[in-house]
Amino acid sequence: MEKQIAKQVVKISVRNLIEFLLRIGDIDNRVASGGNKEAMQLGSKIHRKIQRKMGSNYRAEVSLSTMVSFERFDLRIEGRADGIIEEDAGIVIDEIKGVFQELETLGEVREVHKAQAKCYAYIYALQDKQEAITVQITYAHMETEEVKRFRENYTFSQLEDWFLSLVGRYEKWANFQVEWKETRDASIRAVAFPFAYRSGQKELVTSVYKSILRKKKLFIQAPTGVGKTMATIFPGVKAMGEGLGEKLFYLTAKTITRTVAFHAFELLKEQDLRMKVVVLTAKDKICFCEERECNPEHCIYAKGHYDRINEAVYDMLTSIDNMSREKLEEYAKKHRVCPFELSLDITNWVDAVICDYNYVFDPVASLKHFFAEGKQGGYLFLVDEAHNLVERARSMYSAQLYKEDFLQVRRLTKGMDARFTKHLEECNQLLLTMKRTCENYEVIDSVSHLILKLMNLMGDLERFLEECKDTEVRKVVLEFYFQVRTFLYIHERLDHSYIIYDELESDGRFKLKLFCVNPANNLEERFAQGNSTILFSATFLPIQYYKELLSVKKDDYAVYAQSAFDAAQSKVLIGHDVSTKYTRRNKAMYDKFVSYILQMSTAKQGNYLVFFPSYKMMLEVYECFMERREALQLEEEIECILQSRYMGEEAREIFLENFEEDRAHTLLGFCIMGGIFSEGIDLVADRLIGAAIIGTGLPQVCNERELLKQYFEERAMPGFDFAYLYPGMNKVLQAAGRVIRSEEDTGVILLLDERFKEMRYQEIFPREWENKEECQLESVQGKVEAFWRG
């Protein structure tokens, strides 16, 4: 007898099925979205309260699933009914929705809510052999906890006809998934690493693959030139082909690294790899409109978007594999849909998503389809330049309010809504009381009294936004609404890794902040939703610092990848007779820095970068340098360009293009450490032959840094190092990393500050700097010239 091959099982949740198939109409940001609030789980408490109030005949959170068989696959539809009520008259399926809308204005059930309940009703009736069943939608007001219920009775036959018709509309989508996975996996098996392995690269590939296989987290300190991008993407792709991951997320902090990752996939596709890859671009950048107004009156792509979006997605999926920004724009125009929303929808169907950190980690902006509370997926997270994730995560998981914003909204809406004004004033008065006792900043134990007032305000905000016709007023109130909503959500997450503080800022504004000091717990929530996470950076030192702030697991793996370059390719010199300490900053010290820069740049003609700890210091040294250049008549020998404070994309490109030109004189670029030119730029070979790093990069002393310091010291950890030293030295290492980018590169790195002699700083130096030397102004030129002579 011939063995029957088991059909593939395609899974989808009830909620995702309904929201995907039944969406219609316009994108309209003028209507506050209840879906967003639900996605943020603001309604989870109200769910539990209502469920607890029900009697013994009420079963809460009942898991239900059913399988529908098709020719090539079985479709498994699953979810949890909020409640099942056993009454004398029969079974009632309860679907609870938390809303801020006034219940007396709610005249009918929203179609997507009813459809979810009908799905659960059908599945339950099928399994329990019920000939008839009742569907109940319970709307609960988030502030008052008042409820309003709608009921409707159905026969099993009615539900079955409706359900099978609905599922039939999903068949082509599920069929695409099945066929595509077979095509993709077959192509992956034939793919080999596209290069000859560099030194340390094969070991890195093996470490990544083993970490994925064992469902572990891996921290990689990988010096420039190891080829981190391909060394992480290739084993990730191979692991997917073996069923070790469902979807790959390549996460970056900068646009340039997203481009590099996309090119890595394109390189693998030269071996006939079939993978669908999308690059997500920020809404402001990809929007077709000059002014982003996401509503049908201002944007033709918003009008009727949901009527056309599924057709646009299916067309794109079945036509191309590489979903670049240009392709997304092309298909968005073809189908007249929003390009940004199209890109988000495409993520549900592709194999790899290349995007900014916030699409995965930000609790407000993350892709809810993948990262809703409690959702598990076989995701593989590849986190590039992961040293950036510490500060980014702190920001994403923190929230703040300004008292002055309450006053602005109150003035703007005066006379429009008395109840709204009353609740604004109550919040303002509480903040005013706090402000009167705050001289600089103050750590606070609790803000629960304000939270109650903010909850009251949320209902008014939503109602006001739905009724307001004044575009300019609505824009300000909408931004304020998002701030309040985020503050409430972050307050729900508070734990020992947070500090609550208020601060009277130098401009007189009064701030209340929920400050996420250690984001590890929040990040772990997201990591746990995937199979494996690979975090990598060229500047991941000291690794224990990053492990403390990016993970709660004690058994994470960590590797230090071997450098592909010979240490002799660079010369690291520590100028220890200069200092950037505030007490030492004066004209004489600046003249010394100028002398160092001249010694470096005149020893060999070429392109150099000079990095400074602040704009102010950069401008002051720059002026001294220009005076000296004129006095020495070096205008034709040394060309200088300066990073400006606010540079757009075009200005950045022009700045970098200077380094690509061939010239017969030296080029000096003056930049900010930790800025746009100290990370993520590749100036290979003779396009950059040296860098001077002025200062240790320590952040300026401020209230928030001092709070960080105190927090870690109270936990017997090195507070100064965590708050100042490690973040500062990361900037130094990033800036220095611009010099050696390829096997052909040679260059000089000057570290100009007496503190670089101290052990606490040198302990963070990478292994590749083991041949470092100390120097003084009198000896630096000889050492640099000797290096260039070889």
N, C-alpha and C positions, 0 to 999 in steps of 0.2 A: 504494500500500500504506500502511495506517495505521501511523504510528510508534508503537512500543511504549514505554511509559513505564517507566524502570528502577525496580525495586522498591527500597524503603529497606532498608538493612542495619542490623540491630540487633546490637551487639557485647556479649559478656559473657565474662568469664574463667571457666575451668574451676572455679577455687576458689570464686568468687562464686556460680556456678550451684549447686554442690554445697551450700555452706553455707546458701544461701537455701532450697533445696527440701527438704533432708533434716534440717533442725533439728527436734528434738522435745523434749518434756519440760519440766523446771522451770528457772527461774532459781535458782541456788544458789551463793551467795558462800562457802559453807563448803568448796567444792571449788576449790582453786587452779586457775585456768584456763590450760591449756597454750596455748590460742589467743592469750591476751594476750601470752605470752612470745614466741610465734612472730611476732606482729604487731610486737613490739619488735625483731625480728631478732636476738635473743640466740642463735638457732640457726644463723645464717648461716655462722659460722666452722666449726661442726661439719660442716655440709653440704660445705663446700669440702675439709675434711680427709678425709672419707670418699671423696669423688669422686677426690681425688688418689691415694689408696691403691689404687684399682681399676686393673685392667690396661688394656692397649691396646684390649681389646674393649669398653671402657666409654666411651660418649659422654655427657658431662655437659651439663646445661642445654639440652636440645633443644627448640626452638620447634615447636609443633604447632598446627594449626588446621583446622577443617572448617566447611562451610556447610550448614545445613539449610534447605530451601526451604519456605515456607508461602505461603498465597494472597496475602497483602498485603505480605509482607516476607521477607527472607532473614536467618536467624539465624546469626551468625558466633561460634563458640565457640573460644577460643584460650587458650593458656597455654604453660608450659615444663615438660617432664618433667625431674625431677631427674637421671635417668639412663636410658640405653637400653643393654642388655647383649646382645651378639651371642654366643650360645653354640651349641655343636654341636646341641643339642636344640631350638634355636629362639630367639626374641626374648623378652627379659625387660624389662618396664617397671619401673623402680625409683623408689619414692617415699620420700624421707628425711624423718624427723621427729625433731627434737631434743627430748628430754624430761628432766625431773629425776627422774621416777618410777623407782624401782628396777626394773630390767628383769625380775628373777625374779618380780615381782608382776604383770607384764604378761602376761595369759594369752591375750588375743585382740586382733585388730586393731580399731581404732575405725572405725566404719562410714564416717564422712566421709573418713578417710584412704584406705580401700579404694576408695571411690567416685571420688575424684580419680584414683587410679591406673587404674581401669577406664575412665575417660573417655579418658585418654591412650592406653591400650591399644587402645581402639576406633578412635581417630583414626589411630594408627600402622598398625594392621592394615588399615584401610580404604585408606590411601594406599599401603601396601607390599604389599597383596594377600596378607596372612597369613591362613591358615585357622584357626590356633590361636596363642595367645600367653599368656605367663605374667606375672602381676602379683606384684611383690615390694614389701612394706612393710618399710623398714629403720628401726628405732627406735634412736637413738643417745643414750646418756646424756651429758648436757651436762658433767658433772664428770669422769667416768672415761673417756669416749669409747668405752666398751664398746658393742657393737651386738647387736641381736637382730632376726632376719629372719623374716618370714612369707611363704610363697609359695602361690599358687593359680593353677591353669590354667583357661583359658577357650577355647571355640571362638569364632570370629568371629560365628557366628550368635547365640550366647548374649549376647555383648557388644552386638551390633546391636539385638536385641530390648530389652535393658535400657536402652541409651542412648536409643533413639527414644522409649521410654515416658517416660523422665525428661524429655527435651526437650519432649515433648508437654505435660507439666504446666506448662511455662514459656510456652506459646503465648499464653495470655490476657494475661500480663504484658507480653510483647513487643508484642502487638497494641495494648494500652493505650498504650505508648510511642509507637508509630507514629501512631495516631489523635490522641493528645493533642498531639504536636508540630505536626501539620498545623493543628489548631484554634488552638493558641497562636500560631504564626507568622502566621497570617492575621489574628488580632486585633491583633498588635503593629503590623502595617503601617498600621493605621487610627489609631493613638494619636498625639496631638500633645502638646507641652509644655502642662501644664495652667494655666499662669499667663502673664500678660504678663511678659516677661523683665525682671528687675531690672538695674540697672547692673552690668556685669561678668559677669552670669550666663550670657548666651548664649555668650560667649567661653569660659567655663568648661565648658559642655556640649560645645562643639566640641573643646576640648582633651582631654576625657575620651574622646570618641568616636575621635578620631585616635590616641590612645595605645592604645586597644583594637585598632583597625584595624592598627596597626603592631606589635602585640604587645610593647609597651613598658611600663615602670613610670613612673608620674607622681606627683610630689610636689606637693601643692596647699596653699599658705598662703592660706586663705580667711577673711577677717574675718567676724565675726558679721553676719548679715543677708543674706549673699550667697545663702543657700538651698542649702547644700552637699548636703544629703540628696537633694533632687529633682534637683539639677544633676549628681549622679553616678548615681543610680538610673535616670533617664530614658535617658541615652545607653547605659547598660549593657543596659537592656531592648531598646532599638532594635538594638543590636549582636547580641544573642542572636537576634532575629528575622531577621537577615541571616546567621546561621550563624557568627558570630565568637566565640561562646561557648556551651558546653553547659549550664553551671550558674553561677548568680551567688551568691556568698557575701558578705553584708553583715555586716562584722565590727565589733563594738563592745566597749567596756570597761565600759559601764554599762547597766542595765536601761532607763533612761529613753530612751536613744538607740535601743534596739531598738524601743521603742514608736513613736518618731517615724518610723523606717524602715518599719515595718508600715503606718502610716497613709499614708505616701507611696505605697505599692503600692495601698492601698485607693482613694486619690484617682485614680490612673491607671485603676483598674477602673471608675470612673464613666464612662469612655469605652468600656466593654465590653472592656477588656483581659482576656484569659483567661491567668492565670498561677497556678500553684500555689505558695504561699508558706508556709513553716513558720517559726515562732519557737521556738527552743530555750530551755527553762528548766532551770536547774540541778536536779539530781536531788533535793537536799534540799528544794527549794521545791515541786516538783510531785508528790512522793511522797504517796500516800494514807495511809500509815501514820504514827502518831504517832512511833514510833521506827523508823528505817530499818534493817530486817533483811531483806536480799534472799535469802530462802530459803523453800521451800514450807511449812515449819512455822509461820512467823510471818506470812506474807503470802499471802492468797488469790489475789492478782494474779501472784505468782511461780509458784504451783503450776500446772503445765500451760501456762505462758505460751507456750512455743514451739509447742505444739499448735494454738494459736488465733491467733498473731500475724499470719500471712500473710492470714488472712481479715479481720482487723481493718484491716490496711493497705489491702487491696483495697476494702473497704467505704468507708473514708475517702476514698481517691483518687477513686473513681467517684461520690462524693456531694457533696464540697465542694472549694473552691479555697483558702480561707483557713484555714490550720492554726494557729490561735491556741492559747494555753495552755488556754483554756476548752473549745475544740473537742477538743483532744487528751484532756483529762480526760473529756469526754463519751463519746468513742468507746472510751477505755480501759475505762471502767465498763461500757459496753454489751457489750464482748467479753471482759471480765474479763482484761485484760492490763496489764502495767506501763506507766504513761503515759510515763515517761522513755524506756524502750526502744522504745515505739511511736514517739515523736518521732524517735529516731535512725534507725529503719527507714524512716520517711517521707522522710527526707532523700535516700534513694536514688532517689526517684521525682519529687520536686518540682523546680520551676525555680529557686527562690530560697530560700536558707537564711539567716535572720537569727539571728546567734548571737554568743556571746562569742569572743574571740580563741582561747581554749584549744582549741576544737573543730577549729581548723585548724592552729595552730602547736605546741601542746603535744605533745611526742613520746609522752607516756603517754596523754593524754586525747583526742587528735585522732581524727577519724572515719576509721578504718582502711580502710573501703571505698573512700574517695577517695585517701587519702594513704599507702598502703603504699609501702614502698621501691621505687623504680623505676617507680611508676605515673604515667602522664601523663593529664591530662584537660583539656578545653577550659574550664577554670574562669576566671571573672572575680572577682577579689578587690577589694572595696570596703572599705577600712580606715578607719573613722570614728575621730575623736579620736586619730589615729595617733601623737601625741606620747606617749601612754601605752604604746605598744608597746615602747619601749626598755626600761623597767624590767620590764614584764611578760615580755618575751622573756628578759631576763637570768634572771629567776626560773624560767621554764619550762625553760630549757636548763642550769640549774645543779642540783646535788644535794649533799646533806650528810648526814652521820651523826654521832650523838652517842655517845660512849663509854658514857654512863650508860644509854642504851637497851639496850645489850648486857647490862649488869648486871641491868636490870629484867627482861628476858626470861629471863635465866638463873635469877634468883630465882623467877620466876613458874612456870617449868617444871621446877624442880629435882626430880629423882627420876622424871621422866616418860619421859626418853629420854637414855640415857647418851651416845650418839654425838652427838646434837644438842648436849648440854651441852659436850662436848669441843670441838666446832667453835666454839661461842659463846665459850668460854674462850680459844681460840687467837686469835680476832679481838680480844677484849678485851685480851689481853696485848700485842698489837702496838700497839693504841691507847694503852695505859698507858705503853709505852716512849716513844711520841711525846709524850705529855702531860708526862712528866718533864723533857723538854728544852725545853718551851714556856713562856716566861715571860709573854708577851702574845699575840703571833701570830707565825707563821713561814711563809714561802713554801717550798714543797716541790717538788722536781723530779719525783718519781715516787712512786706508791703501789702499784706493781705487786705488791709482796710481800703487801699486804693484799688486793688483788683476787683472788689465788689462794685465799686463805683464805675470802673471801666466796663464791667460786664453790663451794667445798666446802660452805659453810653453806647455799646455796640448795637443794640437794637435800634436806637435812634439814628445812628450813623447809617445803618443799612436802609432804613425807611427813607431818610433824607436823600440818599444817593439815588434811590429809585424814583423819587418825586422831583428832584431838582432839575430845572431846565436851563439854568445859567451855566454855560460851558466852563467859564473861568473859575467860578465858585466851586463847581463840581470837581474840577481838576485838583484844587487844593484840598478839598475835603476827602477825596479819594485817596490821596497820598497819606493824609492823616489817618484815615481808616486802616490802611495797610500797616502803619506803624503801631496803632493800638492793637490790631489783631495779632501781629507778630509778638508784641510784648506779652499779651495774654497767653499765647501758645508757649513761648519760652518759659514763662512763669510756671507752666504745668511741668516743665522738665527740670526744675531746680533740684539740685542735689549738692553733695559736699564739694563738687568741683566748681561751684559758682561762688561769686562774691556779689552782694547787692551794695551799691554805693550811690550817693548823690554827690554832685560837684557843682560849685559855682565857677563857671569858666571865666577866662580873662576878659571876654567881651560882655560879661554880665548875664549870659544865658544860664539857666539852671537845668541841669541834666540829672535824670534818674536812670541808672543802668543796671541791667542784669548781666553781669560780666562772667563769661565762661572762661575761667582761668586755665583749666586743664580739659581740653576737648576729647580726651581719650574715650570716656564713657559714651559720649554721643556718637563718635565715629565708630565705635565697636558695634553699636546697634545696626549701622549700615553694613559694616564688614560681615556681620553674622548672617545677613540676608543673601550672601553669595557663598561660593565654594572656597575661593582662595583670593588673597590680596598680595600683590607684589608692589612694594614701595621702593623706588630707586632714585638716586641723586648722585651727582658728582661731589656734593658737599653735604654729607650725612654724618658729620663729626661734631661732637662725640656721639656715637650711635645710641648710647644709653639715654641721652637727653631726648632723642627723637622717639625712642621706644616708650619712654615714660609718658610722652604727650600725644602719641598717636596710637597707642594700643594698651589694653588692660591685660593681655595675655602674657604669661611668664615663659611660655614655651615657644615663642616666635623664633623663627630662624633669622640669622644675620650673616652676611658674607661681605668680605672686602675684596672686590675684584682686582686682579693684578693689572697694573697699568700696561698699556700696549706700547708705551714710549720709553725710551732710554732717558734716565735722569740727566744725562749729559746734554740733552736737547735744550735744557733751560738753565738759567743762572738765577738763583734766588738770593738776594742780598738784603740784609737788615740794616737800614741806616739808623743807628741808635743814638745819634747826637741831635735828633730833632724830636719835637713832641707836638701833639694836637690838643693837649689838655687846655681847657679854657683859660687857665691862669697863665699859660705860656704863649697864647696867641697874640702876636704883635708883628710890627713891620720887620724887625730883625729876623724873627722865625720864618716869616713868609719869604724873605730873601734867601734863606737857607734852602727852603723847599724849591725855590726857583733854581738855585744852583744845582741841586740834585737832578732836577728835570733836564737842565741843560747838559749836565755831564752824561746822562743816559742818552739823550737824543742826538748829541753831536758825536758820540763814539762811533755810530754807524748810521748812515742815512737810511730812513725808512719811516714806517707808520707806527705811532705810539698812542696809547691812551693814558690819561692821568685821572685817577679817581679821587674824589674828595668826600668828606663826611657831610657837607652841607652846601647849599647854593651860596650862602653868604661867604663861606671860606673860599669856595671855588672862585668867586668873582674877585675877592681881594687878592688871592695869589695870582689870578689871571692878569690883573692890572699890574702887579709887580713884574710879572713875566714880560708883559708887553713893553714896559719901560726898559727892562734890561735888554730885551731883543733889539729895541731901537738904539740903545746906547752902544751895543756891540755891533750894530749894523748887520743884523742877521735876518732882516725882513724877507730877503729873497731866498734864504736857506731854510727857514723854518716857517711853515704855514700853520696857523692856529684856527681851530673851529671850536665852538662852545655849545654845550647842551643848554637849551633854553628851558625855562621853568615849565611851560605848558606846550608840549610838542604833539601835534596831531600825527596821524600815520604818514602823511606825505612828507612832513618835516623830518620825521625819523628816517624815512627812506633816503631823503636827500643827504642827511648827515652821514649815513652808512655808505652811500654811493661814493663819497669822497675817498673812502678807503679802497675802493675797487679801481680807482684811476691810476694809471701809470704816471709818475712824476719824477723829476730829477732833483727834488728837494725833500726835506723831512716834513711830515704831517703830524701835528700834535692835536689830539682831541681831548678837550677838558670835559669831564663827565662827573655824575653824582654816583657814589657808591650805593648799591642797592636800587639804582634807577634802571631805566629801560635799556641802557647800553652795558650794564654790568652782568646781564644774564640773557641766555637764549640767543646770542648772536654768534655767528660763525665767520670769522675773518681768518681764512687759512693761508698757509705758506707765508709769502712776504707781505700779505695784506695787513698784518699786525706783527711786529717783532719785539714789542716790549710794552710793559705797563708799570706805572708807578702808583702805588696805593698809599694814599696819605691818610694815616690814622687807622684806628682799630675798628671803626664802624659801629662803636657802641651807641645804642639809641640814647636820645636825650632823656635826662632825668625828668620824669613827670609823675603825676599821681598814679596813673594806671601801672606804670613800670614799678613804682614803689609798692603797689598792692601785690603785683606778681612776686616781687622779691619777698615780701612778708609772708605771703601764702606758702611759698616753698620752704622758707626758713622755719615756719611753724611745723612743718612736716619733716624736719631734720634733713632737708635737701639744700644744696648750695643756691640760695636765693639770688645772690648777685649774678652768678653764672647763668642761671635760668632766665633771668630778666634782662640781663645786659650782655654778658660776655659771649654766650653761644650765638644769640641772634646777630651780634655785631661781627663776630668772626666768620659767620656764614657769608655775610656781604663781602668780606675780604677774600674768602676763598672763591666765591663766584666771580669777583672781578679779576682775580689772578688767573682764573680758568679760561679767560678769553685768549690767553697768549698761545698756548699749545693746543691746537685743535686737530692736527693730522700728523701722520708719520713724517711728513716733510718739514714740519714747523720747527723753528728754533727761536728762542727769545729770552728776554731779560725781565725779571720781576723784582721791582724794588718795593720793599716793605718799609715805609718811612714813619717810624714812631718808636721811641725808646721802649715802649711797653712790649713790643714784639720780642724783646730779649727775655721777658719773664717766662718762667716755666709754665704758668697757667695758660698762657697763650700758645706756647710752642707745643704743648700737649695736644692741641687741636690741629696742628699742622698735618697735612697728609704725608704718607710714607714717601711720596715722590719728591718731597723737599728735604730729604735726609742729608743732602750735600749743601745745604744752606750755609751762607757765610755772613759774618757781621762786617760792617764797614762804617767808615766815617766820611764826611764830605771830602777830606783830603785824599782818601784812597779809592773812592767809588769809581772814578773814571778809569784808573789803571785796571781794576778788576773787570769792568765791563769790556774794555778793549782787549784784555787777555782772553776773555770768553769768546769774543768774535774772531780772534786770531786762531782759536781752536787749540 
